[in-house]
Amino acid sequence: MIRKAFKMKLYPDKIDTYKSRHNPIWKDLKAILKSHGVHNYSIFFDSETSYTFGYVEIESEDLWNKIASTDICKKWWKNMAELMETNADYSPVSMELEEVFHLD
């Protein structure tokens, strides 16, 4: 299993909407994530900075990267674009974090 961590920037007044759109996430999106080898996915929020911190375990980088090309993922990004910093294709501006320690 590959561990990944990343952060994304929410607009400060959008956390409640962000939470409500994730609880629950769309069934189709959940199915895409699972079918592309995603496990143990969590997102946390830092209210001081308005950054989210995402942690996910994936089966492969290739499968993880293929999620971005699915129609449901593109629809999700567009749905979330008003809540966070995004790129021109509506994908979230995301900064991957380097793992410096892990304890099993």
N, CA, C and O atoms as a GROMACS GRO file, in nm:
protein
  416
    1MET      N    1   0.084  -0.117   0.000
    1MET     CA    2   0.000   0.000   0.000
    1MET      C    3   0.089   0.124   0.000
    1MET      O    4   0.190   0.129   0.071
    2ILE      N    5   0.052   0.222  -0.079
    2ILE     CA    6   0.125   0.349  -0.087
    2ILE      C    7   0.049   0.453  -0.006
    2ILE      O    8  -0.072   0.472  -0.025
    3ARG      N    9   0.118   0.521   0.084
    3ARG     CA   10   0.056   0.628   0.164
    3ARG      C   11   0.081   0.761   0.095
    3ARG      O   12   0.193   0.789   0.051
    4LYS      N   13  -0.023   0.844   0.086
    4LYS     CA   14  -0.010   0.977   0.028
    4LYS      C   15  -0.072   1.078   0.124
    4LYS      O   16  -0.169   1.048   0.193
    5ALA      N   17  -0.014   1.196   0.126
    5ALA     CA   18  -0.070   1.306   0.204
    5ALA      C   19  -0.060   1.432   0.119
    5ALA      O   20   0.036   1.450   0.043
    6PHE      N   21  -0.158   1.519   0.133
    6PHE     CA   22  -0.162   1.641   0.053
    6PHE      C   23  -0.246   1.745   0.125
    6PHE      O   24  -0.323   1.714   0.216
    7LYS      N   25  -0.229   1.871   0.083
    7LYS     CA   26  -0.312   1.976   0.139
    7LYS      C   27  -0.375   2.056   0.026
    7LYS      O   28  -0.320   2.067  -0.084
    8MET      N   29  -0.492   2.113   0.056
    8MET     CA   30  -0.567   2.196  -0.037
    8MET      C   31  -0.624   2.314   0.041
    8MET      O   32  -0.649   2.303   0.161
    9LYS      N   33  -0.643   2.426  -0.026
    9LYS     CA   34  -0.688   2.548   0.041
    9LYS      C   35  -0.837   2.571   0.016
    9LYS      O   36  -0.881   2.584  -0.098
   10LEU      N   37  -0.914   2.577   0.126
   10LEU     CA   38  -1.056   2.612   0.117
   10LEU      C   39  -1.071   2.762   0.131
   10LEU      O   40  -0.986   2.829   0.190
   11TYR      N   41  -1.180   2.815   0.076
   11TYR     CA   42  -1.214   2.953   0.106
   11TYR      C   43  -1.266   2.956   0.249
   11TYR      O   44  -1.346   2.870   0.287
   12PRO      N   45  -1.224   3.054   0.329
   12PRO     CA   46  -1.249   3.052   0.474
   12PRO      C   47  -1.395   3.032   0.516
   12PRO      O   48  -1.420   2.970   0.619
   13ASP      N   49  -1.489   3.083   0.441
   13ASP     CA   50  -1.629   3.072   0.482
   13ASP      C   51  -1.701   2.952   0.422
   13ASP      O   52  -1.824   2.945   0.428
   14LYS      N   53  -1.628   2.857   0.365
   14LYS     CA   54  -1.690   2.746   0.292
   14LYS      C   55  -1.677   2.610   0.360
   14LYS      O   56  -1.718   2.509   0.302
   15ILE      N   57  -1.622   2.603   0.480
   15ILE     CA   58  -1.600   2.473   0.544
   15ILE      C   59  -1.731   2.397   0.569
   15ILE      O   60  -1.736   2.275   0.550
   16ASP      N   61  -1.836   2.465   0.610
   16ASP     CA   62  -1.962   2.395   0.636
   16ASP      C   63  -2.018   2.331   0.509
   16ASP      O   64  -2.066   2.218   0.511
   17THR      N   65  -2.011   2.405   0.398
   17THR     CA   66  -2.057   2.349   0.271
   17THR      C   67  -1.967   2.234   0.228
   17THR      O   68  -2.015   2.132   0.179
   18TYR      N   69  -1.836   2.250   0.246
   18TYR     CA   70  -1.740   2.144   0.212
   18TYR      C   71  -1.773   2.017   0.290
   18TYR      O   72  -1.778   1.908   0.233
   19LYS      N   73  -1.796   2.030   0.419
   19LYS     CA   74  -1.831   1.915   0.502
   19LYS      C   75  -1.960   1.849   0.454
   19LYS      O   76  -1.968   1.727   0.443
   20SER      N   77  -2.061   1.930   0.426
   20SER     CA   78  -2.190   1.873   0.387
   20SER      C   79  -2.182   1.800   0.253
   20SER      O   80  -2.253   1.702   0.232
   21ARG      N   81  -2.097   1.847   0.163
   21ARG     CA   82  -2.083   1.780   0.034
   21ARG      C   83  -2.005   1.649   0.045
   21ARG      O   84  -2.010   1.566  -0.046
   22HIS      N   85  -1.933   1.632   0.153
   22HIS     CA   86  -1.858   1.507   0.173
   22HIS      C   87  -1.933   1.407   0.261
   22HIS      O   88  -1.890   1.293   0.274
   23ASN      N   89  -2.042   1.447   0.320
   23ASN     CA   90  -2.112   1.360   0.415
   23ASN      C   91  -2.258   1.341   0.377
   23ASN      O   92  -2.344   1.414   0.425
   24PRO      N   93  -2.286   1.245   0.293
   24PRO     CA   94  -2.192   1.152   0.231
   24PRO      C   95  -2.145   1.204   0.095
   24PRO      O   96  -2.209   1.291   0.035
   25ILE      N   97  -2.033   1.150   0.048
   25ILE     CA   98  -1.992   1.181  -0.089
   25ILE      C   99  -2.084   1.105  -0.184
   25ILE      O  100  -2.154   1.013  -0.143
   26TRP      N  101  -2.082   1.143  -0.308
   26TRP     CA  102  -2.166   1.076  -0.408
   26TRP      C  103  -2.130   0.928  -0.415
   26TRP      O  104  -2.012   0.891  -0.411
   27LYS      N  105  -2.232   0.845  -0.426
   27LYS     CA  106  -2.210   0.700  -0.436
   27LYS      C  107  -2.124   0.665  -0.557
   27LYS      O  108  -2.038   0.577  -0.550
   28ASP      N  109  -2.147   0.734  -0.669
   28ASP     CA  110  -2.068   0.708  -0.790
   28ASP      C  111  -1.921   0.742  -0.770
   28ASP      O  112  -1.833   0.672  -0.820
   29LEU      N  113  -1.894   0.850  -0.696
   29LEU     CA  114  -1.756   0.888  -0.670
   29LEU      C  115  -1.689   0.787  -0.577
   29LEU      O  116  -1.574   0.749  -0.597
   30LYS      N  117  -1.761   0.746  -0.475
   30LYS     CA  118  -1.708   0.643  -0.384
   30LYS      C  119  -1.673   0.516  -0.461
   30LYS      O  120  -1.568   0.455  -0.438
   31ALA      N  121  -1.760   0.477  -0.553
   31ALA     CA  122  -1.736   0.356  -0.632
   31ALA      C  123  -1.611   0.372  -0.720
   31ALA      O  124  -1.532   0.278  -0.733
   32ILE      N  125  -1.593   0.489  -0.779
   32ILE     CA  126  -1.474   0.515  -0.861
   32ILE      C  127  -1.348   0.506  -0.775
   32ILE      O  128  -1.251   0.442  -0.814
   33LEU      N  129  -1.350   0.569  -0.659
   33LEU     CA  130  -1.234   0.564  -0.571
   33LEU      C  131  -1.200   0.420  -0.534
   33LEU      O  132  -1.084   0.379  -0.544
   34LYS      N  133  -1.299   0.345  -0.492
   34LYS     CA  134  -1.276   0.206  -0.452
   34LYS      C  135  -1.226   0.121  -0.569
   34LYS      O  136  -1.135   0.039  -0.553
   35SER      N  137  -1.286   0.141  -0.687
   35SER     CA  138  -1.246   0.060  -0.802
   35SER      C  139  -1.108   0.098  -0.855
   35SER      O  140  -1.050   0.025  -0.936
   36HIS      N  141  -1.055   0.211  -0.810
   36HIS     CA  142  -0.921   0.254  -0.850
   36HIS      C  143  -0.820   0.236  -0.736
   36HIS      O  144  -0.715   0.302  -0.734
   37GLY      N  145  -0.851   0.148  -0.643
   37GLY     CA  146  -0.754   0.108  -0.542
   37GLY      C  147  -0.733   0.205  -0.427
   37GLY      O  148  -0.625   0.209  -0.368
   38VAL      N  149  -0.836   0.285  -0.394
   38VAL     CA  150  -0.824   0.382  -0.285
   38VAL      C  151  -0.878   0.319  -0.156
   38VAL      O  152  -0.986   0.260  -0.155
   39HIS      N  153  -0.801   0.333  -0.050
   39HIS     CA  154  -0.837   0.281   0.082
   39HIS      C  155  -0.806   0.386   0.189
   39HIS      O  156  -0.720   0.472   0.170
   40ASN      N  157  -0.874   0.376   0.300
   40ASN     CA  158  -0.840   0.455   0.419
   40ASN      C  159  -0.816   0.602   0.387
   40ASN      O  160  -0.709   0.656   0.414
   41TYR      N  161  -0.917   0.666   0.330
   41TYR     CA  162  -0.908   0.805   0.284
   41TYR      C  163  -0.973   0.896   0.390
   41TYR      O  164  -1.089   0.877   0.425
   42SER      N  165  -0.897   0.992   0.439
   42SER     CA  166  -0.947   1.089   0.536
   42SER      C  167  -0.906   1.229   0.495
   42SER      O  168  -0.801   1.249   0.435
   43ILE      N  169  -0.991   1.327   0.528
   43ILE     CA  170  -0.958   1.468   0.508
   43ILE      C  171  -0.983   1.540   0.640
   43ILE      O  172  -1.087   1.522   0.703
   44PHE      N  173  -0.886   1.622   0.680
   44PHE     CA  174  -0.894   1.700   0.803
   44PHE      C  175  -0.890   1.848   0.767
   44PHE      O  176  -0.843   1.884   0.659
   45PHE      N  177  -0.938   1.934   0.856
   45PHE     CA  178  -0.941   2.078   0.830
   45PHE      C  179  -0.868   2.154   0.939
   45PHE      O  180  -0.888   2.128   1.058
   46ASP      N  181  -0.784   2.248   0.898
   46ASP     CA  182  -0.712   2.337   0.990
   46ASP      C  183  -0.780   2.474   0.983
   46ASP      O  184  -0.763   2.547   0.886
   47SER      N  185  -0.856   2.509   1.086
   47SER     CA  186  -0.933   2.633   1.084
   47SER      C  187  -0.846   2.758   1.091
   47SER      O  188  -0.890   2.866   1.053
   48GLU      N  189  -0.723   2.746   1.138
   48GLU     CA  190  -0.634   2.862   1.144
   48GLU      C  191  -0.585   2.903   1.005
   48GLU      O  192  -0.562   3.021   0.980
   49THR      N  193  -0.568   2.806   0.915
   49THR     CA  194  -0.512   2.835   0.782
   49THR      C  195  -0.611   2.814   0.669
   49THR      O  196  -0.585   2.857   0.556
   50SER      N  197  -0.723   2.750   0.696
   50SER     CA  198  -0.823   2.710   0.596
   50SER      C  199  -0.771   2.604   0.499
   50SER      O  200  -0.824   2.588   0.389
   51TYR      N  201  -0.666   2.533   0.540
   51TYR     CA  202  -0.616   2.422   0.459
   51TYR      C  203  -0.681   2.292   0.504
   51TYR      O  204  -0.704   2.270   0.623
   52THR      N  205  -0.708   2.206   0.407
   52THR     CA  206  -0.743   2.068   0.439
   52THR      C  207  -0.615   1.986   0.429
   52THR      O  208  -0.523   2.020   0.355
   53PHE      N  209  -0.612   1.879   0.504
   53PHE     CA  210  -0.503   1.783   0.500
   53PHE      C  211  -0.566   1.650   0.463
   53PHE      O  212  -0.651   1.598   0.535
   54GLY      N  213  -0.523   1.594   0.350
   54GLY     CA  214  -0.576   1.466   0.306
   54GLY      C  215  -0.475   1.356   0.326
   54GLY      O  216  -0.355   1.374   0.304
   55TYR      N  217  -0.525   1.241   0.369
   55TYR     CA  218  -0.442   1.121   0.383
   55TYR      C  219  -0.516   1.008   0.314
   55TYR      O  220  -0.636   0.988   0.336
   56VAL      N  221  -0.443   0.934   0.231
   56VAL     CA  222  -0.505   0.824   0.158
   56VAL      C  223  -0.403   0.712   0.138
   56VAL      O  224  -0.283   0.738   0.125
   57GLU      N  225  -0.452   0.590   0.135
   57GLU     CA  226  -0.370   0.475   0.101
   57GLU      C  227  -0.419   0.423  -0.033
   57GLU      O  228  -0.538   0.401  -0.052
   58ILE      N  229  -0.325   0.403  -0.125
   58ILE     CA  230  -0.361   0.362  -0.261
   58ILE      C  231  -0.284   0.238  -0.301
   58ILE      O  232  -0.178   0.208  -0.247
   59GLU      N  233  -0.340   0.165  -0.396
   59GLU     CA  234  -0.275   0.044  -0.446
   59GLU      C  235  -0.168   0.075  -0.548
   59GLU      O  236  -0.066   0.006  -0.555
   60SER      N  237  -0.189   0.181  -0.629
   60SER     CA  238  -0.088   0.217  -0.728
   60SER      C  239  -0.105   0.363  -0.768
   60SER      O  240  -0.215   0.417  -0.768
   61GLU      N  241   0.007   0.426  -0.802
   61GLU     CA  242   0.004   0.565  -0.851
   61GLU      C  243  -0.071   0.572  -0.983
   61GLU      O  244  -0.143   0.669  -1.007
   62ASP      N  245  -0.054   0.472  -1.068
   62ASP     CA  246  -0.121   0.472  -1.197
   62ASP      C  247  -0.273   0.474  -1.181
   62ASP      O  248  -0.341   0.555  -1.244
   63LEU      N  249  -0.326   0.385  -1.097
   63LEU     CA  250  -0.471   0.384  -1.073
   63LEU      C  251  -0.517   0.516  -1.011
   63LEU      O  252  -0.620   0.570  -1.051
   64TRP      N  253  -0.443   0.567  -0.916
   64TRP     CA  254  -0.475   0.695  -0.850
   64TRP      C  255  -0.484   0.807  -0.954
   64TRP      O  256  -0.579   0.886  -0.953
   65ASN      N  257  -0.388   0.814  -1.043
   65ASN     CA  258  -0.386   0.919  -1.144
   65ASN      C  259  -0.499   0.906  -1.246
   65ASN      O  260  -0.544   1.006  -1.302
   66LYS      N  261  -0.544   0.784  -1.270
   66LYS     CA  262  -0.653   0.762  -1.367
   66LYS      C  263  -0.787   0.814  -1.316
   66LYS      O  264  -0.876   0.840  -1.396
   67ILE      N  265  -0.802   0.830  -1.187
   67ILE     CA  266  -0.927   0.883  -1.132
   67ILE      C  267  -0.958   1.019  -1.193
   67ILE      O  268  -1.074   1.049  -1.222
   68ALA      N  269  -0.856   1.101  -1.211
   68ALA     CA  270  -0.874   1.238  -1.262
   68ALA      C  271  -0.939   1.242  -1.400
   68ALA      O  272  -0.999   1.343  -1.436
   69SER      N  273  -0.927   1.136  -1.478
   69SER     CA  274  -0.982   1.137  -1.613
   69SER      C  275  -1.126   1.084  -1.619
   69SER      O  276  -1.186   1.081  -1.727
   70THR      N  277  -1.181   1.043  -1.506
   70THR     CA  278  -1.318   0.991  -1.507
   70THR      C  279  -1.419   1.107  -1.509
   70THR      O  280  -1.393   1.214  -1.453
   71ASP      N  281  -1.531   1.084  -1.572
   71ASP     CA  282  -1.635   1.187  -1.580
   71ASP      C  283  -1.686   1.225  -1.442
   71ASP      O  284  -1.711   1.343  -1.415
   72ILE      N  285  -1.702   1.127  -1.353
   72ILE     CA  286  -1.756   1.157  -1.220
   72ILE      C  287  -1.659   1.244  -1.140
   72ILE      O  288  -1.702   1.331  -1.066
   73CYS      N  289  -1.530   1.221  -1.155
   73CYS     CA  290  -1.432   1.303  -1.085
   73CYS      C  291  -1.435   1.447  -1.138
   73CYS      O  292  -1.430   1.542  -1.060
   74LYS      N  293  -1.443   1.463  -1.269
   74LYS     CA  294  -1.450   1.597  -1.328
   74LYS      C  295  -1.576   1.670  -1.282
   74LYS      O  296  -1.572   1.790  -1.256
   75LYS      N  297  -1.686   1.598  -1.273
   75LYS     CA  298  -1.811   1.657  -1.225
   75LYS      C  299  -1.798   1.699  -1.078
   75LYS      O  300  -1.846   1.806  -1.038
   76TRP      N  301  -1.733   1.615  -0.997
   76TRP     CA  302  -1.709   1.645  -0.856
   76TRP      C  303  -1.624   1.771  -0.842
   76TRP      O  304  -1.656   1.860  -0.762
   77TRP      N  305  -1.516   1.778  -0.919
   77TRP     CA  306  -1.429   1.896  -0.913
   77TRP      C  307  -1.508   2.023  -0.943
   77TRP      O  308  -1.494   2.123  -0.873
   78LYS      N  309  -1.590   2.018  -1.047
   78LYS     CA  310  -1.668   2.137  -1.084
   78LYS      C  311  -1.765   2.174  -0.972
   78LYS      O  312  -1.785   2.292  -0.943
   79ASN      N  313  -1.823   2.074  -0.910
   79ASN     CA  314  -1.915   2.095  -0.798
   79ASN      C  315  -1.844   2.159  -0.677
   79ASN      O  316  -1.906   2.235  -0.603
   80MET      N  317  -1.719   2.128  -0.658
   80MET     CA  318  -1.643   2.177  -0.543
   80MET      C  319  -1.568   2.307  -0.570
   80MET      O  320  -1.516   2.368  -0.476
   81ALA      N  321  -1.560   2.350  -0.695
   81ALA     CA  322  -1.475   2.464  -0.734
   81ALA      C  323  -1.509   2.594  -0.661
   81ALA      O  324  -1.419   2.675  -0.636
   82GLU      N  325  -1.634   2.614  -0.627
   82GLU     CA  326  -1.672   2.738  -0.558
   82GLU      C  327  -1.625   2.742  -0.412
   82GLU      O  328  -1.636   2.845  -0.346
   83LEU      N  329  -1.575   2.630  -0.363
   83LEU     CA  330  -1.538   2.619  -0.223
   83LEU      C  331  -1.389   2.628  -0.196
   83LEU      O  332  -1.347   2.646  -0.081
   84MET      N  333  -1.307   2.617  -0.302
   84MET     CA  334  -1.163   2.603  -0.280
   84MET      C  335  -1.083   2.654  -0.398
   84MET      O  336  -1.137   2.679  -0.506
   85GLU      N  337  -0.954   2.670  -0.376
   85GLU     CA  338  -0.866   2.711  -0.485
   85GLU      C  339  -0.856   2.597  -0.586
   85GLU      O  340  -0.835   2.481  -0.549
   86THR      N  341  -0.872   2.631  -0.714
   86THR     CA  342  -0.871   2.529  -0.818
   86THR      C  343  -0.782   2.573  -0.936
   86THR      O  344  -0.748   2.690  -0.951
   87ASN      N  345  -0.748   2.474  -1.017
   87ASN     CA  346  -0.679   2.497  -1.143
   87ASN      C  347  -0.782   2.527  -1.250
   87ASN      O  348  -0.903   2.523  -1.224
   88ALA      N  349  -0.736   2.558  -1.371
   88ALA     CA  350  -0.825   2.593  -1.481
   88ALA      C  351  -0.924   2.481  -1.516
   88ALA      O  352  -1.034   2.509  -1.563
   89ASP      N  353  -0.886   2.355  -1.493
   89ASP     CA  354  -0.976   2.242  -1.522
   89ASP      C  355  -1.066   2.206  -1.404
   89ASP      O  356  -1.130   2.101  -1.404
   90TYR      N  357  -1.070   2.293  -1.303
   90TYR     CA  358  -1.148   2.276  -1.180
   90TYR      C  359  -1.087   2.178  -1.081
   90TYR      O  360  -1.141   2.160  -0.972
   91SER      N  361  -0.978   2.114  -1.116
   91SER     CA  362  -0.912   2.026  -1.019
   91SER      C  363  -0.861   2.112  -0.904
   91SER      O  364  -0.821   2.227  -0.925
   92PRO      N  365  -0.862   2.059  -0.783
   92PRO     CA  366  -0.814   2.139  -0.670
   92PRO      C  367  -0.664   2.165  -0.679
   92PRO      O  368  -0.587   2.078  -0.720
   93VAL      N  369  -0.625   2.285  -0.640
   93VAL     CA  370  -0.483   2.311  -0.624
   93VAL      C  371  -0.441   2.227  -0.505
   93VAL      O  372  -0.490   2.245  -0.394
   94SER      N  373  -0.350   2.135  -0.529
   94SER     CA  374  -0.313   2.037  -0.427
   94SER      C  375  -0.161   2.031  -0.416
   94SER      O  376  -0.091   2.023  -0.517
   95MET      N  377  -0.112   2.033  -0.294
   95MET     CA  378   0.031   2.023  -0.270
   95MET      C  379   0.059   1.892  -0.199
   95MET      O  380   0.015   1.870  -0.086
   96GLU      N  381   0.133   1.805  -0.265
   96GLU     CA  382   0.168   1.677  -0.206
   96GLU      C  383   0.268   1.700  -0.093
   96GLU      O  384   0.358   1.784  -0.105
   97LEU      N  385   0.253   1.626   0.014
   97LEU     CA  386   0.341   1.638   0.130
   97LEU      C  387   0.435   1.519   0.135
   97LEU      O  388   0.397   1.407   0.102
   98GLU      N  389   0.555   1.544   0.176
   98GLU     CA  390   0.656   1.440   0.186
   98GLU      C  391   0.646   1.368   0.320
   98GLU      O  392   0.641   1.433   0.425
   99GLU      N  393   0.643   1.237   0.317
   99GLU     CA  394   0.642   1.160   0.441
   99GLU      C  395   0.783   1.164   0.502
   99GLU      O  396   0.881   1.133   0.435
  100VAL      N  397   0.791   1.202   0.628
  100VAL     CA  398   0.920   1.206   0.696
  100VAL      C  399   0.928   1.107   0.812
  100VAL      O  400   1.035   1.084   0.867
  101PHE      N  401   0.814   1.047   0.849
  101PHE     CA  402   0.813   0.949   0.957
  101PHE      C  403   0.689   0.864   0.943
  101PHE      O  404   0.582   0.912   0.906
  102HIS      N  405   0.704   0.734   0.974
  102HIS     CA  406   0.589   0.642   0.978
  102HIS      C  407   0.618   0.536   1.081
  102HIS      O  408   0.728   0.482   1.087
  103LEU      N  409   0.518   0.505   1.162
  103LEU     CA  410   0.527   0.397   1.261
  103LEU      C  411   0.414   0.301   1.236
  103LEU      O  412   0.297   0.341   1.240
  104ASP      N  413   0.445   0.176   1.210
  104ASP     CA  414   0.345   0.072   1.190
  104ASP      C  415   0.307   0.011   1.322
  104ASP      O  416   0.223  -0.079   1.326
   0.00000   0.00000   0.00000
